[in-house]
Amino acid sequence: MKANAQVFNWDVNPSACVVRKPGDSCRLNFEITMYEGFNKEACLYWDDIQLQCWSALPQKFSWPLEISQTGSLSLRYNEEIFVTKNIEIKSLLPNKRRRVRSPWSMF
């Protein structure tokens, strides 16, 4: 971000997704609200993938997205990043199976 760039605020919901097991994907409908009169050209990105660009970004909008790994949503234009939000994917089941019994026994 440029040193003299103005700071903008936004709200993104949800900020996390819960899946059954690691590697599962989830479909989210992000509700995005811009604050402080953001009136610049901007593009919405998921990590480094450009999703949509606007010449005048709406104050409130929603965006459906299917994700399978933790990443970040950001608003950018050219090389300037205005705002970023990390989106986590959490799973109900752990990555590894737990050992059911101990590896050795005295008997």
N, C-alpha and C positions, 0 to 999 in steps of 0.2 A: 504494500500500500504506500502511496506517496506520503511524504512527511507532512505536507500541508493539506492533506485530504480531510474532508469533513467526515465526522463519525456518524453513522446511521444505525438505528436500532430496528429490529424486526422480531416478530414472534412466530415460531414454527411449532405446530402441534400436529401429530404427536412427535416426541423426540426419541422414542424407542419403540421397538416392536418385539413381541414375545412369540417365539416359534416353538414347536414341539421338540425338535432335535437340531443340533448344529448342521448347517448346510441347507435347511429348509428355507424357502423364500416366503416373504410376506408381502401382501399388497396393502399399501397405505394410501390414504387420501390426505395429503398434507394441507392444512389450513394455514395460510401465510398472511400476516398483517404487517404492513410497513408503518413506521412511526416517523414523526418529525418532517413531514412533507417531502419525502423522497420523490424527486421528479427528474431523474436522469434516465438515459438509455441504459438498459441492463439486460443481462441474460442469466437465466436460472441454470445452474449446473448441478449434476450429481457427480461428485468427485471431478473428473476431467471430461465428463460427457455433457455436452450442451443440450439442454432440454427445450428451451424456448427463449426468444428474445422479444423485448418490447421497446418501442420508441418512447413510450410513457408508461411506466410500470403502474398497474392499479394498486390502490391502497390495500385492498383485500382481495385474495384470490385463493383457489384451491388447485392442487396438482396431484393427480393419481400417479403412483409409482410402485413398481414391484422390485423389491431389493432382496438380495440373498447374503449380503455381508455388510458389516458396519462401514459407514462412509460419511460424507458430509454434503449438505446442500449449501450452495453459495450463490450470491448475486455478484456478477462481474461485468465489466465492459472493457474490452481490449486487455490490457495487463493489470488493470486496477480491480482489486477485490473489495467490494463494499461491505458485505457481511457474510458470515459463515456460521453454520450450525451443524454440530456432529450428531449423527443419528445412529443409535446403537441397536444391534440385534442381540437379544438375549434368548437363551434356550432353556426349556424346562428340564430337559435331560442333559447330564454332563457329557463332555467330549469322550471320556473313557468309561468303560464299565468298571464297577467296583469289584474287587475280589470277594467272592462269597465266603471262602474259608481261608484260614491261614496257610501259608506255603509249606509249613512243616508241622509235625506232630511228634510228641514224645512216645506215643504208643503205636 
